[in-house]
């Protein structure tokens, strides 16, 4: 069989894109019809309690920390729910990381809109609907929340959840979604302040972590080399570009390695890096074996102000002392108590050396971070608020 040429692949990609546009045009017309005549799908005697629309697959940190961790507790309390995942992890990797064209992406998006539409039509059968960011979140070229409007027409208890500053990517769309929903759930005060003028029912709820999954560090004595730990995506690894030279300088005096848990090395070739692929079977052991964790977010942007980095909470769950940028931390972590904050490269080097040279400081920072994580980010401390957000149909303005 003759091998497909890049030209042919490009033509197939263009055909897939045209198919996507046609599919979206028809799908939006159908959605507008039901928005105009919502009585055809009127909510009547909900058969189940909750309907969840995740932003991503079930292995995604946002999916896990914002609702998936609570599912066993909901079941224990006798609630019934359904979940409509957007895709699985393998599909995401196949489309966005292993494909040499966008054909699969366009075909996926065409099918996703219709799948989400038929799922949205069922939302009237539930006591409450909870979705993350948007119901058609992977399509970048949209400004009107068609499916979200439909859900809000046929269910009067709809919550949209934001755990990042998604409006920085598509402000018009995100603002429209926040405006039409009954409630907006967020992870920090920065997001709460942003959405407050758009929707009066703002709920703050911390990211949740299952503390039972983490081994708690108790021995803060170093081995050789000192094990510095970072985990994240290749995109987030951009923040390591200024930190790696700092580690290389320190390495000349104090032998160390950077355990980098990531999909790939993000283009870094430093001798201090030890790359490890993320694996649920080994991750918690690797975290436990670390000596110091780092969370750099070097630039102050809308993204860094609007997020809470899950990795920082995981470090706290493991009682691992950390040096971090001030943006994106748990709002409950305090400088010099639960974390050492570094504002620039000089401070990064200073704070790392402080931890390296002071075992008692490592002990204090690590144990305090664990206590704060247990107090504010455990399942026990976040589940009650999560359930309140789901159930309350007539919320008062700004709940904390």
C-alpha positions in Angstrom: 0.0 0.0 0.0 1.3 3.4 -1.0 2.3 5.5 2.0 0.2 8.6 2.6 1.9 11.8 1.7 1.9 14.9 3.9 -0.2 16.6 1.2 -2.9 13.9 1.4 -2.8 14.0 5.2 -3.4 17.8 5.0 -6.4 17.4 2.7 -7.9 14.8 5.1 -7.3 17.2 7.9 -9.1 20.0 6.1 -12.0 17.7 5.3 -12.3 16.7 8.9 -12.3 20.4 9.9 -15.1 21.1 7.4 -17.0 18.2 8.8 -16.5 19.6 12.3 -17.9 23.0 11.3 -20.9 21.4 9.6 -21.6 19.1 12.6 -21.4 22.1 15.0 -23.7 24.2 12.9 -26.4 21.5 12.9 -25.8 20.7 16.6 -26.1 24.3 17.6 -29.4 24.7 15.7 -30.8 21.7 17.6 -29.6 23.1 20.9 -31.2 26.5 20.2 -34.4 24.7 19.4 -34.5 23.0 22.9 -33.4 26.2 24.6 -36.3 28.0 22.9 -38.8 25.2 23.9 -37.4 23.9 27.2 -40.8 22.7 28.4 -40.2 19.7 26.1 -37.5 18.6 28.5 -39.0 20.0 31.7 -37.5 18.8 35.0 -39.9 16.5 36.8 -39.4 14.5 40.0 -35.6 13.9 39.7 -34.8 10.2 39.6 -31.2 10.7 40.9 -29.4 13.2 43.0 -26.4 14.4 41.0 -25.1 14.6 37.5 -21.4 15.3 37.0 -19.8 16.6 33.9 -15.9 16.4 34.3 -13.7 18.6 32.3 -11.3 15.8 31.6 -10.8 12.0 32.1 -11.0 10.3 35.5 -7.2 10.3 36.0 -7.0 14.1 35.7 -6.0 15.9 38.9 -8.8 18.4 38.5 -11.4 15.7 38.1 -10.0 13.8 41.1 -9.7 16.7 43.5 -12.9 18.6 42.7 -15.5 15.8 42.9 -14.2 12.3 42.2 -12.7 11.8 45.7 -16.1 12.5 47.2 -17.9 9.8 45.3 -17.4 7.1 48.0 -18.7 9.5 50.6 -21.8 10.4 48.5 -22.5 6.6 48.2 -22.1 6.1 51.9 -24.6 8.9 52.5 -27.1 7.3 50.2 -26.9 9.7 47.2 -27.2 8.5 43.7 -25.3 10.0 40.8 -24.1 9.6 37.2 -20.9 10.8 35.6 -20.4 11.7 31.9 -16.7 11.7 31.3 -15.4 13.6 28.3 -12.9 10.8 27.3 -10.4 8.5 28.8 -6.7 9.1 29.3 -5.6 6.9 26.3 -7.9 8.8 24.0 -6.4 12.1 25.1 -2.9 10.9 24.6 -3.7 9.5 21.2 -5.3 12.7 20.0 -3.1 15.4 21.5 0.3 13.7 22.0 0.7 10.9 19.5 -1.1 12.1 16.4 0.8 13.8 13.5 -2.3 15.7 12.3 -5.4 17.3 13.8 -7.8 15.0 12.0 -8.5 12.9 15.1 -9.0 16.0 17.1 -11.6 17.5 14.7 -13.5 14.2 14.5 -13.4 13.8 18.3 -14.8 17.4 18.7 -17.6 16.7 16.2 -18.7 13.7 18.1 -18.2 15.3 21.5 -20.7 18.1 20.9 -23.4 15.7 20.0 -22.6 13.4 22.9 -22.7 16.3 25.3 -26.0 17.5 23.8 -27.7 14.2 24.4 -26.2 14.0 27.9 -27.4 17.6 28.6 -30.9 16.7 27.6 -31.0 14.2 30.5 -30.0 16.9 33.1 -33.6 17.5 34.1 -33.7 14.0 35.7 -31.3 15.1 38.4 -31.6 17.1 41.6 -28.4 19.0 40.8 -25.9 19.3 38.0 -22.2 20.0 38.6 -19.8 20.6 35.7 -16.2 21.9 35.4 -15.3 24.9 33.2 -17.6 24.1 30.3 -19.5 21.3 28.7 -17.7 21.6 25.4 -14.3 22.5 26.9 -11.8 21.3 24.3 -13.1 23.5 21.5 -11.1 26.7 21.4 -13.2 28.7 18.9 -16.5 29.3 20.6 -18.0 32.2 22.5 -21.6 31.2 23.2 -22.3 28.5 25.8 -25.0 26.7 23.9 -25.1 23.4 25.8 -24.6 25.1 29.2 -27.6 27.3 28.4 -29.7 24.3 27.7 -28.8 22.6 31.0 -29.6 25.8 32.9 -33.0 25.9 31.2 -34.1 22.5 32.2 -32.4 22.3 35.7 -32.5 25.1 38.2 -29.7 23.8 40.4 -26.5 24.0 38.3 -23.0 24.6 39.6 -20.0 25.4 37.4 -16.6 24.8 39.0 -13.4 26.7 38.3 -10.0 25.6 39.6 -8.0 27.7 37.2 -8.2 31.2 35.6 -9.9 29.8 32.5 -11.2 33.2 31.6 -7.7 34.3 30.7 -8.0 32.0 27.6 -11.6 32.8 26.6 -13.1 35.5 28.7 -16.3 36.0 26.8 -17.2 32.3 26.9 -16.2 31.7 30.6 -18.0 34.9 31.8 -21.2 33.8 30.0 -21.0 30.4 31.5 -20.6 31.8 35.0 -23.4 34.3 34.5 -26.1 31.7 33.5 -25.3 29.1 36.2 -27.0 29.2 39.6 -23.7 28.8 41.4 -20.0 29.2 40.9 -17.5 27.1 42.9 -13.9 28.3 43.1 -10.6 27.3 44.8 -9.3 30.7 46.0 -10.2 34.3 46.8 -8.7 35.6 43.5 -11.2 33.6 41.5 -14.0 34.5 43.9 -13.2 38.2 43.4 -13.2 37.8 39.6 -16.5 36.1 39.4 -18.3 38.1 42.1 -19.5 40.8 39.7 -20.8 38.2 37.3 -22.6 35.8 39.7 -23.6 36.6 43.3 -23.6 33.0 44.4 -19.9 32.2 44.8 -18.7 29.2 46.8 -15.2 28.7 48.0 -14.1 25.2 48.5 -10.5 24.0 48.8 -8.9 21.3 46.7 -9.3 17.9 48.3 -6.7 15.3 48.8 -7.0 11.7 50.1 -4.4 11.8 52.9 -4.5 8.1 53.3 -2.7 7.7 50.0 0.4 9.5 51.2 3.2 8.2 53.3 4.1 10.8 56.0 7.8 11.8 56.1 9.2 11.5 59.6 13.0 11.4 59.1 14.5 14.6 57.8 18.1 13.3 57.7 19.6 13.6 54.2 21.1 10.8 52.1 23.5 11.5 49.3 22.7 13.0 46.9 20.1 15.3 48.4 16.8 14.4 46.7 14.9 17.5 45.3 11.5 16.7 44.0 9.2 18.2 41.4 6.2 16.8 39.5 4.1 18.3 36.8 3.4 18.4 33.0 5.9 19.3 30.3 4.1 22.6 29.9 4.5 23.4 33.6 8.1 22.4 33.4 8.7 25.7 31.7 9.0 27.1 35.3 12.1 25.0 36.0 14.2 26.8 33.4 15.5 29.3 36.0 15.6 26.8 38.9 17.8 24.2 37.3 20.8 26.5 37.1 20.3 27.2 40.8 20.3 23.5 41.5 23.4 23.0 39.4 25.3 25.7 41.4 24.2 24.2 44.7 25.2 20.8 43.4 28.9 21.9 43.4 28.8 22.2 47.2 26.0 19.8 48.2 25.6 16.9 45.8 21.9 16.7 44.8 19.5 15.4 42.2 16.3 16.7 40.8 13.7 13.9 40.7 11.5 15.1 37.9 8.2 13.2 37.6 6.9 14.1 34.2 5.9 12.7 30.8 9.3 13.7 29.4 12.3 15.9 30.2 10.7 19.0 28.6 13.9 19.6 26.7 16.2 19.8 29.7 19.4 17.9 29.6 21.0 18.8 33.0 23.1 16.2 34.7 21.2 16.8 38.0 17.9 15.6 36.5 16.6 12.2 37.2 13.5 11.8 35.0 10.7 9.4 36.2 7.5 8.8 34.4 4.4 9.3 36.5 3.0 6.0 37.8 0.4 5.6 40.5 2.1 2.5 41.7 5.4 4.3 42.4 4.5 8.0 42.8 3.8 8.0 46.6 7.1 6.1 47.3 9.1 8.5 45.2 7.4 11.4 47.0 8.2 9.9 50.4 11.9 9.3 49.4 12.4 13.0 48.6 14.1 15.4 50.9 12.9 18.8 49.6 10.1 19.7 47.2 9.9 22.7 44.9 7.1 24.5 43.3 8.3 27.4 41.0 5.8 29.7 39.4 8.2 32.4 38.4 5.9 34.9 36.7 2.9 36.7 38.2 0.1 36.2 35.7 -3.7 35.7 35.8 -3.0 32.0 35.5 -0.7 31.8 38.5 -2.9 34.0 40.6 -6.0 32.0 39.8 -4.8 28.5 40.4 -4.0 26.4 43.4 -1.2 24.0 42.5 -2.2 20.5 43.5 1.5 19.5 43.7 1.9 22.0 46.6 -0.9 20.2 48.5 0.6 16.8 47.8 3.9 18.0 49.2 2.1 19.1 52.3 0.2 15.7 52.5 3.5 13.9 52.6 5.0 16.3 55.2 7.7 17.2 52.7 9.4 20.6 53.3 9.1 22.9 50.3 10.4 26.0 48.7 7.8 27.7 46.5 6.7 30.8 44.6 3.9 32.7 46.3 1.5 32.3 43.4 -0.7 29.2 43.2 0.0 28.0 46.7 -2.7 26.7 49.0 -4.3 29.9 50.4 -3.7 28.4 53.9 0.1 27.9 53.6 2.0 30.6 55.5 5.6 31.7 54.7 8.2 30.5 57.2 5.6 28.3 58.9 4.4 25.8 56.2 6.6 26.7 53.3 9.6 28.9 52.4 8.6 31.4 49.7 11.1 32.6 47.1 10.3 35.7 45.0 13.3 35.7 42.7 16.3 33.5 41.8 18.5 34.8 44.6 15.8 34.0 47.1 15.4 30.5 45.6 19.0 29.8 46.2 18.9 31.3 49.7 15.8 29.3 50.7 17.0 26.1 49.4 20.3 26.5 51.2 18.4 27.3 54.4 16.6 24.0 54.2 19.7 22.1 53.2 21.6 23.4 56.2 18.9 23.2 58.8 17.3 19.9 59.7 15.1 21.4 62.4 13.7 23.9 59.8 13.0 21.0 57.4 11.2 19.2 60.3 9.2 22.3 61.2 8.1 23.2 57.6 7.3 19.6 56.7 5.2 18.8 59.7 3.4 22.2 59.7 2.5 21.7 56.0 1.0 18.3 56.8 -1.1 19.8 59.6 -2.4 22.6 57.3 -3.2 20.1 54.6 -5.0 17.9 57.0 -7.0 20.8 58.4 -8.1 22.4 55.1 -7.6 19.9 52.3 -8.6 16.6 53.7 -11.8 14.8 52.5 -13.3 15.4 55.9 -12.7 19.2 55.7 -13.9 19.6 52.1 -16.8 17.1 51.7 -19.3 19.0 53.8 -18.8 22.2 51.8 -18.9 20.2 48.5 -22.3 18.7 49.5 -23.6 22.1 50.5 -22.7 23.5 47.1 -24.4 20.6 45.3 -27.6 20.6 47.3 -28.5 24.3 48.0 -30.9 25.5 45.4 -31.3 29.1 46.5 -27.8 30.1 47.7 -27.0 33.3 49.5 -24.3 35.6 48.0 -20.6 34.6 48.5 -20.3 31.5 50.7 -16.9 30.8 52.3 
